[in-house]
Amino acid sequence: MDSLNEKQPASSTSPENPAPASAPVAPATQLTTIASGADSSAAERSAPLHSLRNEIRVWTRDLLIAIGLALIIIVFLYQPVKVEGTSMAPLLSDQERIFINKFVYRFEPIQRGDVVVFWYPLDHSKSFIKRVIGLPGETVQIRQGAVYVDGNIVPEPYVPRQYEDVSDFGPVRVEMDHYFVMGDHRISSNDSRVFGSVASRFIYGRAVFAYWPVDHFGSLSATAEAQEK
């Protein structure tokens, strides 16, 4: 209002005739209304964009946190390893990539049927992967390919007929704090029948998940259960 009034000629204002002095008020009011409408429209247009940016920022933050947690879990809890050889076929194939759980045996005992990773007893620079067959203190014997533990036959649906080794072995008693391990591909496996039972201190993980090749992607425990059925 002051700026508009300052632009009017001095002769146009008179104390006796106030009408001319008040005439510019309407344009000022009109200009103010138009400006307010423009600002409101701009604010309405920018509100959805601002909301979208905030949503993208939140999603990006959550994604980065999830990736960070996944990396921590993989590094400290799981370890990716590559299978070399066919001694655990058909469950695992040569060059297959899997994850092993490195801490599971700190919270639960090793059980018969577990597929474990351990340091090779005759060369600790090498790692082997086999299935646990005999537990500490048990007696293991193989008769014409059938496995017996303490005189009871052990069902082994994970060993296909074409992979069976029909030779005899044992009986042998598993030492305390040791485990008798064998490969599922019995005719092509270097296992406890050759190098003896494995001390628990050499077992450092359990195979839990296959991730490569893609057609083998999935839980190894689920695969084992499907084979048993």
ZATIVO-769772 format. One line per 5 residues: their letters; for each residue x, y, z of N, C-alpha, C, CB. Coordinates in nm, 3 decimals, always signed. Glycine has a CB too. Layout:
a	X Y Z X Y Z X Y Z X Y Z | ...;
This chain:
mdsln	+0.083 -0.120 +0.000 +0.000 +0.000 +0.000 +0.086 +0.124 +0.000 -0.094 +0.001 +0.121 | +0.192 +0.130 +0.081 +0.277 +0.248 +0.085 +0.346 +0.268 -0.049 +0.380 +0.236 +0.196 | +0.394 +0.162 -0.110 +0.464 +0.176 -0.237 +0.370 +0.224 -0.347 +0.529 +0.043 -0.277 | +0.248 +0.176 -0.346 +0.152 +0.220 -0.447 +0.119 +0.367 -0.429 +0.024 +0.136 -0.440 | +0.099 +0.409 -0.303 +0.066 +0.548 -0.278 +0.178 +0.640 -0.319 +0.033 +0.569 -0.132;
ekqpa	+0.302 +0.599 -0.304 +0.415 +0.684 -0.336 +0.423 +0.709 -0.486 +0.543 +0.623 -0.285 | +0.361 +0.625 -0.569 +0.367 +0.643 -0.713 +0.260 +0.741 -0.764 +0.352 +0.510 -0.781 | +0.164 +0.781 -0.684 +0.058 +0.872 -0.728 +0.110 +1.017 -0.729 -0.066 +0.858 -0.636 | +0.062 +1.108 -0.822 +0.101 +1.250 -0.825 +0.054 +1.321 -0.698 +0.042 +1.321 -0.950 | +0.127 +1.425 -0.655 +0.093 +1.499 -0.532 -0.041 +1.568 -0.545 +0.202 +1.601 -0.499;
sstsp	-0.078 +1.615 -0.667 -0.204 +1.687 -0.686 -0.324 +1.596 -0.678 -0.203 +1.757 -0.819 | -0.305 +1.469 -0.682 -0.419 +1.378 -0.682 -0.473 +1.352 -0.544 -0.381 +1.248 -0.745 | -0.405 +1.397 -0.441 -0.453 +1.376 -0.306 -0.489 +1.509 -0.245 -0.347 +1.304 -0.220 | -0.606 +1.512 -0.174 -0.650 +1.636 -0.111 -0.731 +1.600 +0.011 -0.733 +1.723 -0.209 | -0.708 +1.670 +0.126 -0.785 +1.640 +0.247 -0.933 +1.661 +0.228 -0.737 +1.723 +0.362;
enpap	-0.975 +1.752 +0.136 -1.114 +1.780 +0.118 -1.184 +1.677 +0.029 -1.130 +1.918 +0.060 | -1.108 +1.606 -0.052 -1.169 +1.508 -0.143 -1.088 +1.377 -0.135 -1.173 +1.563 -0.290 | -1.116 +1.293 -0.038 -1.034 +1.171 -0.015 -1.057 +1.060 -0.117 -1.062 +1.116 +0.122 | -1.160 +1.070 -0.201 -1.192 +0.960 -0.292 -1.078 +0.924 -0.384 -1.313 +0.995 -0.375 | -1.016 +1.025 -0.453 -0.908 +0.987 -0.544 -0.794 +0.915 -0.474 -0.854 +1.109 -0.614;
asapv	-0.764 +0.955 -0.349 -0.653 +0.891 -0.277 -0.680 +0.744 -0.251 -0.627 +0.963 -0.146 | -0.807 +0.709 -0.232 -0.841 +0.570 -0.200 -0.863 +0.486 -0.324 -0.964 +0.565 -0.113 | -0.863 +0.545 -0.443 -0.891 +0.471 -0.566 -0.792 +0.359 -0.594 -0.892 +0.564 -0.682 | -0.660 +0.375 -0.571 -0.566 +0.266 -0.604 -0.578 +0.144 -0.514 -0.426 +0.318 -0.596 | -0.660 +0.148 -0.411 -0.667 +0.037 -0.317 -0.709 -0.092 -0.384 -0.761 +0.069 -0.205;
apatq	-0.807 -0.082 -0.474 -0.861 -0.202 -0.538 -0.755 -0.276 -0.617 -0.977 -0.165 -0.630 | -0.675 -0.206 -0.704 -0.570 -0.279 -0.775 -0.473 -0.347 -0.681 -0.495 -0.187 -0.865 | -0.438 -0.278 -0.570 -0.343 -0.338 -0.476 -0.400 -0.466 -0.420 -0.309 -0.241 -0.362 | -0.526 -0.462 -0.383 -0.591 -0.581 -0.331 -0.596 -0.690 -0.436 -0.732 -0.549 -0.282 | -0.624 -0.650 -0.561 -0.632 -0.747 -0.671 -0.497 -0.812 -0.696 -0.682 -0.678 -0.799;
lttia	-0.391 -0.732 -0.694 -0.257 -0.786 -0.716 -0.219 -0.883 -0.606 -0.154 -0.674 -0.725 | -0.255 -0.848 -0.484 -0.224 -0.935 -0.370 -0.296 -1.069 -0.383 -0.263 -0.867 -0.238 | -0.422 -1.064 -0.428 -0.499 -1.188 -0.444 -0.441 -1.278 -0.551 -0.644 -1.156 -0.478 | -0.401 -1.216 -0.662 -0.342 -1.295 -0.771 -0.212 -1.360 -0.727 -0.318 -1.209 -0.894 | -0.129 -1.284 -0.656 -0.001 -1.337 -0.609 -0.022 -1.452 -0.513 +0.082 -1.228 -0.542;
sgads	-0.118 -1.438 -0.423 -0.145 -1.545 -0.327 -0.193 -1.670 -0.398 -0.249 -1.500 -0.224 | -0.276 -1.655 -0.501 -0.324 -1.769 -0.577 -0.211 -1.840 -0.647 -0.428 -1.726 -0.678 | -0.117 -1.766 -0.703 -0.002 -1.827 -0.772 +0.083 -1.905 -0.674 +0.082 -1.720 -0.842 | +0.111 -1.847 -0.557 +0.191 -1.917 -0.456 +0.124 -2.045 -0.412 +0.216 -1.826 -0.335 | -0.008 -2.039 -0.393 -0.083 -2.158 -0.349 -0.075 -2.269 -0.453 -0.229 -2.122 -0.321;
saaer	-0.089 -2.231 -0.583 -0.082 -2.332 -0.689 +0.056 -2.395 -0.694 -0.117 -2.270 -0.825 | +0.160 -2.312 -0.680 +0.296 -2.365 -0.682 +0.319 -2.461 -0.565 +0.398 -2.250 -0.677 | +0.268 -2.425 -0.449 +0.284 -2.511 -0.331 +0.212 -2.644 -0.349 +0.231 -2.441 -0.206 | +0.091 -2.636 -0.412 +0.016 -2.760 -0.435 +0.088 -2.852 -0.533 -0.123 -2.728 -0.488 | +0.154 -2.790 -0.635 +0.226 -2.872 -0.732 +0.352 -2.933 -0.673 +0.262 -2.789 -0.853;
saplh	+0.419 -2.859 -0.582 +0.544 -2.909 -0.526 +0.523 -3.010 -0.413 +0.626 -2.792 -0.474 | +0.404 -3.013 -0.353 +0.380 -3.103 -0.239 +0.397 -3.250 -0.278 +0.241 -3.081 -0.184 | +0.337 -3.300 -0.388 +0.355 -3.441 -0.423 +0.501 -3.476 -0.454 +0.269 -3.476 -0.542 | +0.573 -3.383 -0.520 +0.713 -3.407 -0.552 +0.797 -3.419 -0.425 +0.768 -3.295 -0.641 | +0.768 -3.331 -0.329 +0.840 -3.335 -0.202 +0.812 -3.467 -0.128 +0.799 -3.215 -0.113;
slrne	+0.685 -3.511 -0.133 +0.648 -3.637 -0.068 +0.716 -3.756 -0.135 +0.495 -3.655 -0.072 | +0.725 -3.753 -0.270 +0.792 -3.861 -0.344 +0.939 -3.867 -0.309 +0.774 -3.842 -0.495 | +1.003 -3.751 -0.298 +1.145 -3.748 -0.263 +1.168 -3.805 -0.124 +1.198 -3.605 -0.270 | +1.081 -3.771 -0.031 +1.094 -3.825 +0.104 +1.077 -3.977 +0.106 +0.992 -3.761 +0.197 | +0.980 -4.025 +0.026 +0.956 -4.169 +0.020 +1.075 -4.242 -0.040 +0.829 -4.198 -0.062;
irvwt	+1.134 -4.186 -0.147 +1.253 -4.247 -0.208 +1.369 -4.248 -0.110 +1.293 -4.171 -0.336 | +1.383 -4.139 -0.034 +1.491 -4.131 +0.064 +1.475 -4.238 +0.172 +1.494 -3.991 +0.128 | +1.351 -4.257 +0.218 +1.325 -4.359 +0.321 +1.352 -4.499 +0.267 +1.180 -4.349 +0.371 | +1.304 -4.526 +0.143 +1.326 -4.658 +0.084 +1.475 -4.685 +0.063 +1.251 -4.670 -0.051 | +1.548 -4.584 +0.018 +1.694 -4.599 -0.003 +1.764 -4.629 +0.128 +1.753 -4.472 -0.066;
rdlli	+1.726 -4.556 +0.232 +1.787 -4.580 +0.364 +1.759 -4.721 +0.413 +1.734 -4.478 +0.466 | +1.633 -4.765 +0.401 +1.597 -4.900 +0.447 +1.669 -5.007 +0.367 +1.445 -4.921 +0.438 | +1.683 -4.984 +0.235 +1.752 -5.081 +0.150 +1.899 -5.093 +0.188 +1.739 -5.041 +0.002 | +1.963 -4.980 +0.214 +2.104 -4.982 +0.253 +2.123 -5.052 +0.388 +2.160 -4.839 +0.260 | +2.031 -5.029 +0.480 +2.038 -5.097 +0.611 +2.022 -5.246 +0.593 +1.930 -5.043 +0.707;
aigla	+1.925 -5.287 +0.508 +1.903 -5.430 +0.485 +2.026 -5.496 +0.421 +1.780 -5.451 +0.395 | +2.087 -5.427 +0.324 +2.207 -5.481 +0.260 +2.320 -5.492 +0.360 +2.249 -5.395 +0.141 | +2.335 -5.391 +0.445 +2.440 -5.395 +0.546 +2.422 -5.510 +0.644 +2.443 -5.264 +0.623 | +2.298 -5.530 +0.689 +2.271 -5.641 +0.781 +2.296 -5.776 +0.713 +2.126 -5.635 +0.832 | +2.257 -5.787 +0.585 +2.278 -5.912 +0.512 +2.428 -5.942 +0.500 +2.215 -5.905 +0.371;
liiiv	+2.507 -5.840 +0.472 +2.651 -5.860 +0.462 +2.712 -5.902 +0.595 +2.719 -5.733 +0.412 | +2.665 -5.842 +0.704 +2.715 -5.879 +0.836 +2.681 -6.024 +0.868 +2.655 -5.787 +0.944 | +2.557 -6.064 +0.836 +2.515 -6.202 +0.862 +2.598 -6.300 +0.780 +2.366 -6.220 +0.831 | +2.619 -6.266 +0.652 +2.695 -6.357 +0.564 +2.840 -6.368 +0.610 +2.690 -6.308 +0.418 | +2.900 -6.254 +0.644 +3.042 -6.255 +0.682 +3.065 -6.325 +0.814 +3.094 -6.113 +0.690;
flyqp	+2.979 -6.299 +0.913 +3.004 -6.350 +1.047 +2.931 -6.480 +1.080 +2.968 -6.247 +1.146 | +2.822 -6.509 +1.011 +2.746 -6.629 +1.043 +2.757 -6.735 +0.935 +2.601 -6.593 +1.065 | +2.751 -6.692 +0.809 +2.758 -6.787 +0.698 +2.884 -6.763 +0.615 +2.634 -6.775 +0.609 | +2.928 -6.869 +0.552 +3.047 -6.859 +0.467 +3.019 -6.928 +0.334 +3.170 -6.922 +0.537 | +3.043 -6.857 +0.223 +3.025 -6.922 +0.092 +3.144 -7.013 +0.061 +3.008 -6.816 -0.021;
vkveg	+3.116 -7.131 +0.011 +3.223 -7.225 -0.026 +3.188 -7.290 -0.160 +3.243 -7.333 +0.084 | +3.290 -7.340 -0.226 +3.272 -7.409 -0.353 +3.302 -7.558 -0.334 +3.363 -7.348 -0.463 | +3.210 -7.641 -0.381 +3.226 -7.786 -0.372 +3.316 -7.833 -0.486 +3.088 -7.859 -0.375 | +3.415 -7.915 -0.452 +3.503 -7.972 -0.554 +3.495 -8.123 -0.545 +3.650 -7.922 -0.537 | +3.456 -8.185 -0.654 +3.442 -8.330 -0.657 +3.296 -8.373 -0.653 +3.516 -8.391 -0.541;
tsmap	+3.276 -8.503 -0.660 +3.139 -8.558 -0.669 +3.106 -8.653 -0.554 +3.122 -8.631 -0.802 | +3.181 -8.648 -0.446 +3.159 -8.745 -0.338 +3.026 -8.724 -0.266 +3.272 -8.737 -0.238 | +2.964 -8.606 -0.282 +2.835 -8.580 -0.217 +2.719 -8.577 -0.316 +2.841 -8.449 -0.140 | +2.744 -8.627 -0.438 +2.635 -8.637 -0.536 +2.536 -8.744 -0.491 +2.690 -8.669 -0.678 | +2.408 -8.726 -0.519 +2.348 -8.620 -0.601 +2.310 -8.493 -0.526 +2.228 -8.673 -0.668;
llsdq	+2.330 -8.490 -0.394 +2.292 -8.370 -0.318 +2.371 -8.249 -0.366 +2.315 -8.392 -0.168 | +2.502 -8.267 -0.384 +2.589 -8.158 -0.426 +2.670 -8.203 -0.547 +2.683 -8.114 -0.310 | +2.686 -8.112 -0.641 +2.761 -8.144 -0.762 +2.894 -8.070 -0.763 +2.680 -8.109 -0.887 | +2.983 -8.114 -0.850 +3.114 -8.051 -0.862 +3.100 -7.904 -0.903 +3.201 -8.127 -0.965 | +3.174 -7.817 -0.837 +3.176 -7.672 -0.861 +3.050 -7.601 -0.812 +3.194 -7.646 -1.008;
erifi	+2.966 -7.668 -0.739 +2.847 -7.603 -0.685 +2.885 -7.508 -0.572 +2.745 -7.708 -0.634 | +2.812 -7.398 -0.561 +2.838 -7.299 -0.454 +2.731 -7.311 -0.347 +2.842 -7.154 -0.511 | +2.777 -7.314 -0.223 +2.683 -7.327 -0.111 +2.725 -7.235 +0.003 +2.676 -7.474 -0.063 | +2.632 -7.214 +0.095 +2.663 -7.145 +0.220 +2.671 -7.248 +0.332 +2.556 -7.036 +0.251 | +2.767 -7.228 +0.420 +2.774 -7.311 +0.541 +2.753 -7.223 +0.663 +2.912 -7.386 +0.550;
nkfvy	+2.686 -7.278 +0.763 +2.665 -7.208 +0.890 +2.784 -7.239 +0.980 +2.530 -7.251 +0.958 | +2.860 -7.136 +1.015 +2.984 -7.156 +1.091 +2.963 -7.160 +1.242 +3.082 -7.045 +1.058 | +2.845 -7.122 +1.289 +2.824 -7.112 +1.433 +2.717 -7.206 +1.487 +2.788 -6.972 +1.469 | +2.655 -7.284 +1.399 +2.542 -7.366 +1.441 +2.581 -7.463 +1.552 +2.487 -7.444 +1.323 | +2.703 -7.518 +1.548 +2.740 -7.619 +1.646 +2.788 -7.560 +1.779 +2.847 -7.707 +1.589;
rfepi	+2.781 -7.430 +1.790 +2.802 -7.367 +1.920 +2.673 -7.367 +2.001 +2.853 -7.223 +1.903 | +2.562 -7.391 +1.932 +2.432 -7.385 +1.999 +2.356 -7.517 +1.997 +2.348 -7.279 +1.935 | +2.397 -7.609 +1.911 +2.330 -7.739 +1.906 +2.430 -7.847 +1.869 +2.213 -7.737 +1.805 | +2.403 -7.971 +1.905 +2.499 -8.078 +1.881 +2.499 -8.124 +1.735 +2.469 -8.196 +1.971 | +2.607 -8.185 +1.695 +2.615 -8.248 +1.562 +2.526 -8.372 +1.563 +2.764 -8.286 +1.525;
qrgdv	+2.446 -8.387 +1.459 +2.351 -8.497 +1.453 +2.378 -8.586 +1.332 +2.208 -8.444 +1.449 | +2.333 -8.710 +1.344 +2.344 -8.802 +1.232 +2.266 -8.747 +1.112 +2.293 -8.942 +1.271 | +2.326 -8.754 +0.996 +2.263 -8.702 +0.877 +2.307 -8.562 +0.839 +2.117 -8.704 +0.894 | +2.369 -8.488 +0.931 +2.418 -8.354 +0.900 +2.526 -8.361 +0.792 +2.472 -8.284 +1.027 | +2.521 -8.267 +0.699 +2.628 -8.253 +0.599 +2.724 -8.147 +0.652 +2.570 -8.215 +0.455;
vvfwy	+2.844 -8.191 +0.690 +2.937 -8.104 +0.762 +3.061 -8.075 +0.678 +2.977 -8.166 +0.894 | +3.122 -7.961 +0.710 +3.249 -7.922 +0.649 +3.355 -7.927 +0.758 +3.240 -7.778 +0.584 | +3.470 -7.987 +0.725 +3.575 -8.006 +0.827 +3.712 -8.002 +0.763 +3.555 -8.141 +0.903 | +3.812 -7.981 +0.849 +3.950 -7.986 +0.803 +3.989 -8.133 +0.785 +4.045 -7.914 +0.902 | +4.047 -8.163 +0.670 +4.088 -8.299 +0.638 +4.190 -8.345 +0.743 +4.147 -8.307 +0.494;
pldhs	+4.162 -8.454 +0.814 +4.249 -8.497 +0.924 +4.394 -8.523 +0.883 +4.194 -8.620 +0.985 | +4.417 -8.559 +0.757 +4.554 -8.590 +0.712 +4.624 -8.469 +0.651 +4.551 -8.703 +0.611 | +4.553 -8.360 +0.631 +4.611 -8.237 +0.576 +4.519 -8.122 +0.612 +4.632 -8.247 +0.420 | +4.553 -8.050 +0.717 +4.464 -7.947 +0.769 +4.454 -7.823 +0.681 +4.510 -7.906 +0.904 | +4.526 -7.822 +0.568 +4.512 -7.711 +0.474 +4.396 -7.734 +0.378 +4.642 -7.691 +0.396;
ksfik	+4.335 -7.853 +0.382 +4.225 -7.887 +0.294 +4.095 -7.904 +0.373 +4.257 -8.015 +0.216 | +3.984 -7.871 +0.308 +3.853 -7.890 +0.369 +3.776 -7.996 +0.293 +3.774 -7.758 +0.372 | +3.703 -8.081 +0.368 +3.617 -8.183 +0.309 +3.473 -8.157 +0.350 +3.662 -8.325 +0.352 | +3.380 -8.211 +0.270 +3.239 -8.204 +0.305 +3.181 -8.345 +0.295 +3.162 -8.104 +0.213 | +3.122 -8.394 +0.404 +3.068 -8.530 +0.409 +2.944 -8.531 +0.498 +3.174 -8.632 +0.463;
rvigl	+2.880 -8.648 +0.504 +2.761 -8.664 +0.588 +2.797 -8.742 +0.713 +2.647 -8.734 +0.510 | +2.744 -8.698 +0.827 +2.769 -8.766 +0.955 +2.688 -8.896 +0.959 +2.732 -8.674 +1.076 | +2.758 -9.007 +0.984 +2.693 -9.138 +0.991 +2.696 -9.194 +1.133 +2.763 -9.236 +0.895 | +2.811 -9.188 +1.198 +2.825 -9.243 +1.333 +2.860 -9.135 +1.434 +2.931 -9.351 +1.336 | +2.798 -9.141 +1.551 +2.821 -9.045 +1.658 +2.921 -9.101 +1.759 +2.689 -9.007 +1.728;
pgetv	+2.974 -9.017 +1.848 +3.073 -9.064 +1.945 +3.024 -9.183 +2.025 +3.110 -8.951 +2.038 | +3.111 -9.286 +2.034 +3.079 -9.405 +2.113 +3.000 -9.511 +2.040 +3.006 -9.366 +2.234 | +2.950 -9.482 +1.920 +2.872 -9.578 +1.845 +2.963 -9.672 +1.765 +2.775 -9.507 +1.751 | +2.908 -9.788 +1.729 +2.981 -9.884 +1.647 +2.920 -9.885 +1.507 +2.977 -10.028 +1.711 | +3.007 -9.863 +1.407 +2.962 -9.855 +1.268 +3.013 -9.978 +1.192 +3.013 -9.723 +1.200;
qirqg	+2.924 -10.038 +1.114 +2.961 -10.153 +1.031 +2.885 -10.145 +0.899 +2.930 -10.287 +1.104 | +2.950 -10.188 +0.791 +2.887 -10.191 +0.660 +2.888 -10.333 +0.608 +2.958 -10.094 +0.560 | +2.769 -10.381 +0.573 +2.756 -10.517 +0.520 +2.692 -10.509 +0.383 +2.673 -10.609 +0.617 | +2.768 -10.545 +0.282 +2.721 -10.542 +0.144 +2.656 -10.407 +0.109 +2.622 -10.655 +0.120 | +2.715 -10.302 +0.155 +2.670 -10.167 +0.125 +2.571 -10.109 +0.222 +2.610 -10.165 -0.008;
avyvd	+2.508 -10.192 +0.305 +2.412 -10.143 +0.404 +2.485 -10.098 +0.530 +2.306 -10.251 +0.438 | +2.451 -9.983 +0.582 +2.518 -9.927 +0.700 +2.440 -9.964 +0.826 +2.532 -9.773 +0.687 | +2.515 -10.013 +0.925 +2.457 -10.048 +1.055 +2.528 -9.967 +1.163 +2.469 -10.201 +1.083 | +2.450 -9.913 +1.254 +2.503 -9.841 +1.369 +2.450 -9.909 +1.494 +2.465 -9.690 +1.366 | +2.543 -9.959 +1.576 +2.507 -10.035 +1.695 +2.412 -10.150 +1.662 +2.442 -9.944 +1.800;
gnivp	+2.436 -10.212 +1.547 +2.359 -10.328 +1.506 +2.229 -10.297 +1.435 +2.329 -10.411 +1.623 | +2.191 -10.171 +1.426 +2.065 -10.131 +1.360 +2.094 -10.069 +1.224 +1.986 -10.031 +1.450 | +2.020 -10.113 +1.124 +2.041 -10.060 +0.990 +1.999 -9.913 +0.983 +1.965 -10.143 +0.886 | +2.076 -9.833 +0.911 +2.047 -9.690 +0.897 +1.984 -9.667 +0.759 +2.177 -9.603 +0.914 | +1.858 -9.622 +0.752 +1.797 -9.591 +0.622 +1.874 -9.476 +0.555 +1.647 -9.553 +0.640;
epyvp	+1.906 -9.493 +0.426 +1.983 -9.391 +0.356 +1.921 -9.360 +0.219 +2.130 -9.436 +0.341 | +1.808 -9.292 +0.216 +1.744 -9.259 +0.090 +1.825 -9.162 +0.005 +1.608 -9.200 +0.115 | +1.924 -9.096 +0.065 +2.007 -8.999 -0.006 +2.117 -9.067 -0.089 +2.069 -8.902 +0.092 | +2.131 -9.201 -0.078 +2.231 -9.275 -0.156 +2.159 -9.350 -0.269 +2.312 -9.374 -0.065 | +2.167 -9.303 -0.393 +2.104 -9.374 -0.505 +2.168 -9.512 -0.524 +2.115 -9.291 -0.635;
rqyed	+2.092 -9.602 -0.577 +2.140 -9.739 -0.595 +2.268 -9.743 -0.678 +2.032 -9.825 -0.661 | +2.277 -9.660 -0.782 +2.395 -9.663 -0.868 +2.520 -9.609 -0.801 +2.367 -9.584 -0.993 | +2.503 -9.543 -0.684 +2.618 -9.490 -0.610 +2.659 -9.578 -0.492 +2.586 -9.350 -0.561 | +2.590 -9.686 -0.470 +2.618 -9.773 -0.355 +2.752 -9.845 -0.371 +2.505 -9.875 -0.337 | +2.817 -9.868 -0.258 +2.938 -9.950 -0.253 +2.900 -10.076 -0.175 +3.061 -9.873 -0.187;
vsdfg	+2.897 -10.189 -0.241 +2.845 -10.311 -0.179 +2.952 -10.388 -0.100 +2.786 -10.402 -0.284 | +3.067 -10.328 -0.081 +3.172 -10.396 -0.004 +3.143 -10.387 +0.145 +3.311 -10.335 -0.034 | +3.215 -10.465 +0.223 +3.197 -10.467 +0.369 +3.302 -10.379 +0.436 +3.206 -10.611 +0.424 | +3.266 -10.334 +0.557 +3.361 -10.253 +0.635 +3.328 -10.269 +0.782 +3.355 -10.102 +0.592 | +3.435 -10.269 +0.863 +3.416 -10.271 +1.008 +3.387 -10.409 +1.065 +3.305 -10.180 +1.044;
pvrve	+3.336 -10.412 +1.187 +3.287 -10.296 +1.266 +3.400 -10.214 +1.329 +3.194 -10.344 +1.375 | +3.375 -10.084 +1.346 +3.467 -9.994 +1.415 +3.388 -9.912 +1.516 +3.542 -9.901 +1.313 | +3.453 -9.884 +1.628 +3.389 -9.800 +1.730 +3.438 -9.657 +1.716 +3.419 -9.855 +1.874 | +3.344 -9.565 +1.712 +3.378 -9.424 +1.697 +3.431 -9.371 +1.830 +3.254 -9.341 +1.650 | +3.545 -9.305 +1.825 +3.605 -9.250 +1.947 +3.517 -9.140 +2.005 +3.746 -9.194 +1.917;
mdhyf	+3.536 -9.116 +2.134 +3.462 -9.008 +2.199 +3.505 -8.875 +2.139 +3.485 -9.009 +2.352 | +3.410 -8.787 +2.121 +3.432 -8.655 +2.063 +3.478 -8.663 +1.917 +3.536 -8.579 +2.145 | +3.444 -8.774 +1.851 +3.473 -8.792 +1.709 +3.345 -8.831 +1.635 +3.583 -8.900 +1.689 | +3.351 -8.821 +1.501 +3.235 -8.853 +1.419 +3.278 -8.932 +1.296 +3.159 -8.724 +1.378 | +3.199 -9.034 +1.262 +3.224 -9.115 +1.144 +3.146 -9.052 +1.028 +3.182 -9.265 +1.168;
vmgdh	+3.219 -9.014 +0.922 +3.156 -8.943 +0.811 +3.175 -9.019 +0.680 +3.213 -8.799 +0.798 | +3.079 -9.006 +0.591 +3.087 -9.070 +0.460 +3.024 -8.980 +0.355 +3.017 -9.207 +0.462 | +3.069 -8.997 +0.230 +3.008 -8.928 +0.118 +2.887 -9.005 +0.068 +3.109 -8.907 +0.004 | +2.790 -8.935 +0.009 +2.672 -9.002 -0.044 +2.705 -9.085 -0.168 +2.563 -8.899 -0.077 | +2.806 -9.042 -0.242 +2.850 -9.117 -0.359 +2.954 -9.220 -0.311 +2.911 -9.022 -0.471;
rissn	+2.906 -9.330 -0.256 +2.988 -9.423 -0.181 +3.104 -9.483 -0.262 +2.902 -9.533 -0.128 | +3.084 -9.506 -0.390 +3.189 -9.569 -0.469 +3.295 -9.467 -0.514 +3.128 -9.639 -0.591 | +3.276 -9.341 -0.478 +3.371 -9.237 -0.519 +3.395 -9.139 -0.405 +3.320 -9.162 -0.644 | +3.413 -9.190 -0.284 +3.427 -9.102 -0.168 +3.545 -9.143 -0.081 +3.299 -9.101 -0.086 | +3.630 -9.046 -0.054 +3.740 -9.062 +0.042 +3.686 -9.014 +0.176 +3.871 -8.981 -0.002;
dsrvf	+3.656 -9.107 +0.268 +3.588 -9.069 +0.391 +3.642 -9.148 +0.510 +3.438 -9.091 +0.378 | +3.564 -9.159 +0.617 +3.611 -9.223 +0.740 +3.648 -9.369 +0.721 +3.506 -9.213 +0.847 | +3.605 -9.429 +0.614 +3.648 -9.566 +0.584 +3.796 -9.569 +0.550 +3.566 -9.624 +0.468 | +3.851 -9.453 +0.510 +3.992 -9.443 +0.471 +4.075 -9.372 +0.578 +4.005 -9.368 +0.337 | +4.030 -9.254 +0.621 +4.112 -9.173 +0.712 +4.063 -9.176 +0.857 +4.116 -9.031 +0.664;
gsvas	+3.962 -9.256 +0.886 +3.914 -9.268 +1.024 +3.813 -9.160 +1.061 +4.030 -9.262 +1.119 | +3.770 -9.164 +1.185 +3.670 -9.067 +1.233 +3.732 -8.929 +1.247 +3.610 -9.112 +1.367 | +3.646 -8.827 +1.249 +3.691 -8.687 +1.251 +3.664 -8.627 +1.389 +3.619 -8.605 +1.140 | +3.767 -8.565 +1.446 +3.750 -8.499 +1.576 +3.657 -8.379 +1.562 +3.887 -8.454 +1.632 | +3.575 -8.357 +1.663 +3.477 -8.248 +1.657 +3.544 -8.112 +1.640 +3.391 -8.248 +1.781;
rfiyg	+3.668 -8.097 +1.689 +3.735 -7.967 +1.679 +3.771 -7.932 +1.535 +3.862 -7.968 +1.765 | +3.770 -8.033 +1.446 +3.800 -8.007 +1.306 +3.674 -7.974 +1.225 +3.871 -8.126 +1.245 | +3.559 -7.997 +1.282 +3.432 -7.969 +1.211 +3.394 -7.823 +1.238 +3.317 -8.066 +1.258 | +3.387 -7.745 +1.131 +3.366 -7.601 +1.152 +3.241 -7.546 +1.085 +3.485 -7.527 +1.102 | +3.155 -7.630 +1.033 +3.033 -7.576 +0.974 +2.940 -7.683 +0.921 +3.068 -7.481 +0.863;
ravfa	+2.817 -7.645 +0.896 +2.717 -7.733 +0.837 +2.664 -7.671 +0.709 +2.601 -7.761 +0.937 | +2.654 -7.750 +0.603 +2.600 -7.701 +0.477 +2.451 -7.674 +0.492 +2.626 -7.803 +0.362 | +2.408 -7.554 +0.455 +2.269 -7.517 +0.478 +2.195 -7.469 +0.354 +2.263 -7.411 +0.582 | +2.269 -7.413 +0.255 +2.198 -7.349 +0.144 +2.283 -7.351 +0.018 +2.159 -7.205 +0.179 | +2.221 -7.388 -0.094 +2.288 -7.385 -0.224 +2.240 -7.262 -0.302 +2.261 -7.516 -0.304;
ywpvd	+2.334 -7.191 -0.365 +2.294 -7.072 -0.439 +2.342 -7.070 -0.584 +2.345 -6.950 -0.369 | +2.425 -7.165 -0.622 +2.469 -7.173 -0.762 +2.509 -7.316 -0.796 +2.587 -7.076 -0.787 | +2.466 -7.366 -0.911 +2.387 -7.301 -1.017 +2.243 -7.273 -0.974 +2.387 -7.387 -1.142 | +2.176 -7.191 -1.052 +2.043 -7.142 -1.016 +1.944 -7.255 -0.999 +1.992 -7.045 -1.120 | +1.955 -7.361 -1.079 +1.858 -7.469 -1.069 +1.875 -7.552 -0.942 +1.868 -7.559 -1.190;
hfgsl	+1.983 -7.530 -0.867 +2.003 -7.597 -0.739 +1.973 -7.504 -0.622 +2.146 -7.650 -0.728 | +1.928 -7.382 -0.651 +1.905 -7.281 -0.548 +1.802 -7.331 -0.447 +1.858 -7.149 -0.611 | +1.839 -7.324 -0.318 +1.745 -7.363 -0.213 +1.813 -7.423 -0.092 +1.645 -7.461 -0.268 | +1.732 -7.452 +0.008 +1.780 -7.508 +0.133 +1.824 -7.652 +0.115 +1.673 -7.499 +0.241 | +1.941 -7.686 +0.167 +1.989 -7.823 +0.156 +1.914 -7.917 +0.252 +2.140 -7.828 +0.185;
satae	+1.866 -7.863 +0.362 +1.787 -7.945 +0.454 +1.655 -7.983 +0.389 +1.762 -7.870 +0.589 | +1.595 -7.889 +0.314 +1.471 -7.919 +0.244 +1.494 -8.025 +0.135 +1.411 -7.791 +0.182 | +1.609 -8.017 +0.069 +1.642 -8.117 -0.032 +1.658 -8.254 +0.029 +1.770 -8.078 -0.106 | +1.724 -8.260 +0.144 +1.743 -8.387 +0.212 +1.610 -8.447 +0.255 +1.835 -8.369 +0.332 | +1.520 -8.362 +0.306 +1.388 -8.411 +0.347 +1.310 -8.466 +0.228 +1.308 -8.299 +0.415;
aqek	+1.323 -8.400 +0.113 +1.253 -8.446 -0.006 +1.308 -8.582 -0.051 +1.265 -8.343 -0.119 | +1.437 -8.601 -0.039 +1.498 -8.730 -0.076 +1.450 -8.840 +0.018 +1.652 -8.721 -0.074 | +1.437 -8.810 +0.144 +1.392 -8.911 +0.241 +1.250 -8.956 +0.212 +1.402 -8.856 +0.382 | +1.166 -8.865 +0.161 +1.028 -8.901 +0.131 +1.019 -8.984 +0.003 +0.942 -8.776 +0.119;
